[in-house]
Amino acid sequence: MENNGFKLDNLYVGIGSKIKSLAKWSFIVEAVAAIIVGFVMMVSNEDMILFGLLTMVLGSIVAWVASWLLYGFGELVDKTSEIAKNTAPKEESEADAEG
């Protein structure tokens, strides 16, 4: 399936590594957001300094742990694809060339 010179099939090649990259980037975005929100909380109100600090620390930790799930799923997809590739029966032309 080709559309203006761009193969749509390429969107799904190596999807496990793409999911793992998404996990890394989502952690970065979420951790930066937690730090910004915590800093805004601390600056906006003196009574919120403790909550802002907790938001910065715990928000980053929650983002890190949440990224494990997405990264683990990407790893499962990678390993499953590798297993399927290694256990697939060889085609006749490959078997004739070897034997």
C-alpha contacts under 8 A as a table, 3 or more apart, distances in Angstrom:
res1	aa1	res2	aa2	distance
1	M	7	K	6.38
1	M	8	L	6.41
1	M	9	D	7.10
2	E	5	G	6.21
2	E	6	F	5.90
2	E	7	K	4.79
2	E	8	L	6.39
3	N	6	F	5.32
3	N	7	K	6.36
3	N	8	L	7.24
7	K	10	N	5.72
7	K	11	L	7.84
8	L	11	L	5.62
8	L	12	Y	7.92
9	D	12	Y	5.82
9	D	13	V	6.96
10	N	13	V	5.17
11	L	15	I	7.77
12	Y	15	I	5.34
14	G	17	S	5.71
14	G	18	K	6.57
14	G	78	D	7.68
15	I	18	K	4.92
15	I	19	I	6.14
15	I	74	G	7.59
15	I	77	V	7.55
15	I	78	D	7.69
16	G	19	I	5.15
16	G	20	K	6.32
16	G	73	F	7.81
16	G	74	G	4.34
16	G	75	E	6.21
16	G	76	L	7.56
16	G	77	V	5.04
16	G	78	D	4.75
17	S	20	K	4.99
17	S	21	S	6.17
17	S	74	G	6.32
17	S	75	E	7.59
17	S	78	D	6.94
18	K	21	S	5.04
18	K	22	L	6.15
18	K	74	G	7.54
19	I	22	L	4.96
19	I	23	A	6.27
19	I	70	L	6.94
19	I	71	Y	6.67
19	I	73	F	7.59
19	I	74	G	4.94
20	K	23	A	5.03
20	K	24	K	6.45
20	K	70	L	6.84
20	K	71	Y	4.65
20	K	72	G	7.74
20	K	73	F	7.91
20	K	74	G	5.09
20	K	75	E	7.05
21	S	24	K	5.13
21	S	25	W	6.25
21	S	71	Y	7.87
22	L	25	W	5.14
22	L	26	S	5.94
22	L	70	L	7.90
22	L	71	Y	7.98
23	A	26	S	5.17
23	A	27	F	6.22
23	A	67	S	5.15
23	A	68	W	7.48
23	A	70	L	5.43
23	A	71	Y	5.32
24	K	27	F	5.25
24	K	28	I	6.45
24	K	67	S	6.84
24	K	71	Y	7.60
25	W	28	I	5.06
25	W	29	V	6.21
26	S	29	V	5.13
26	S	30	E	5.99
26	S	63	A	7.93
26	S	67	S	7.02
27	F	30	E	5.21
27	F	31	A	5.91
27	F	63	A	5.37
27	F	64	W	5.80
27	F	66	A	7.78
27	F	67	S	5.77
28	I	31	A	5.25
28	I	32	V	6.09
29	V	32	V	5.28
29	V	33	A	6.08
30	E	33	A	5.00
30	E	34	A	6.12
30	E	59	G	7.73
30	E	60	S	7.08
30	E	63	A	5.76
31	A	34	A	5.08
31	A	35	I	6.26
31	A	56	M	7.92
31	A	59	G	6.53
31	A	60	S	4.50
31	A	61	I	7.93
31	A	63	A	5.98
31	A	64	W	7.72
32	V	35	I	5.11
32	V	36	I	6.15
32	V	60	S	7.80
33	A	36	I	5.10
33	A	37	V	6.04
34	A	37	V	5.19
34	A	38	G	5.97
34	A	55	T	6.20
34	A	56	M	5.19
34	A	57	V	7.95
34	A	59	G	5.16
34	A	60	S	6.17
35	I	38	G	5.10
35	I	39	F	6.05
35	I	55	T	7.25
35	I	56	M	4.52
35	I	57	V	7.71
35	I	59	G	7.64
35	I	60	S	7.44
36	I	39	F	5.09
36	I	40	V	6.15
36	I	56	M	7.68
37	V	40	V	5.09
37	V	41	M	6.13
37	V	52	G	7.32
37	V	55	T	7.36
37	V	56	M	7.39
38	G	41	M	5.07
38	G	42	M	6.22
38	G	51	F	7.42
38	G	52	G	3.95
38	G	53	L	5.91
38	G	54	L	7.47
38	G	55	T	5.12
38	G	56	M	4.92
39	F	42	M	5.07
39	F	43	V	6.16
39	F	52	G	6.11
39	F	53	L	7.54
39	F	56	M	7.44
40	V	43	V	5.16
40	V	44	S	5.87
40	V	52	G	7.49
41	M	44	S	5.35
41	M	45	N	6.45
41	M	48	M	5.87
41	M	49	I	6.81
41	M	51	F	7.41
41	M	52	G	5.01
42	M	45	N	5.95
42	M	46	E	6.42
42	M	47	D	7.97
42	M	48	M	5.46
42	M	49	I	4.34
42	M	50	L	7.61
42	M	51	F	7.62
42	M	52	G	5.05
42	M	53	L	7.30
43	V	46	E	7.02
43	V	49	I	7.62
44	S	48	M	7.77
45	N	48	M	5.39
45	N	49	I	7.16
46	E	49	I	5.65
47	D	50	L	7.48
48	M	51	F	5.14
48	M	52	G	5.85
49	I	52	G	5.06
49	I	53	L	6.14
50	L	53	L	5.15
50	L	54	L	6.16
51	F	54	L	4.99
51	F	55	T	5.98
52	G	55	T	4.99
52	G	56	M	6.23
53	L	56	M	5.10
53	L	57	V	6.29
54	L	57	V	5.19
54	L	58	L	5.60
54	L	59	G	7.59
55	T	58	L	5.40
55	T	59	G	5.18
55	T	60	S	7.92
56	M	59	G	5.45
56	M	60	S	6.21
57	V	60	S	5.42
57	V	61	I	6.38
58	L	61	I	4.97
58	L	62	V	6.01
59	G	62	V	5.14
59	G	63	A	6.12
60	S	63	A	5.07
60	S	64	W	6.18
61	I	64	W	5.04
61	I	65	V	6.25
62	V	65	V	5.18
62	V	66	A	5.98
63	A	66	A	5.10
63	A	67	S	6.15
64	W	67	S	5.24
64	W	68	W	6.74
65	V	68	W	5.27
65	V	69	L	7.38
66	A	69	L	5.70
66	A	70	L	7.21
67	S	70	L	5.31
67	S	71	Y	6.01
68	W	71	Y	5.08
68	W	72	G	5.80
69	L	72	G	5.11
69	L	73	F	6.24
70	L	73	F	5.13
70	L	74	G	6.35
71	Y	74	G	5.05
71	Y	75	E	6.19
72	G	75	E	4.95
72	G	76	L	6.20
73	F	76	L	5.02
73	F	77	V	6.28
74	G	77	V	5.10
74	G	78	D	6.21
75	E	78	D	5.05
75	E	79	K	6.14
76	L	79	K	5.19
76	L	80	T	5.93
77	V	80	T	5.15
77	V	81	S	6.09
78	D	81	S	5.26
78	D	82	E	6.22
79	K	82	E	4.98
79	K	83	I	6.11
80	T	83	I	5.08
80	T	84	A	6.11
81	S	84	A	5.10
81	S	85	K	6.10
82	E	85	K	5.11
82	E	86	N	6.14
83	I	86	N	5.13
83	I	87	T	6.05
84	A	87	T	5.30
84	A	88	A	5.91
85	K	88	A	5.48
90	K	94	E	6.33
90	K	95	A	6.39
91	E	94	E	5.44
91	E	95	A	6.33
92	E	95	A	5.01
92	E	96	D	6.07
93	S	96	D	5.19
93	S	97	A	6.24
94	E	97	A	5.17
94	E	98	E	6.36
95	A	98	E	5.26
95	A	99	G	6.05
96	D	99	G	5.19
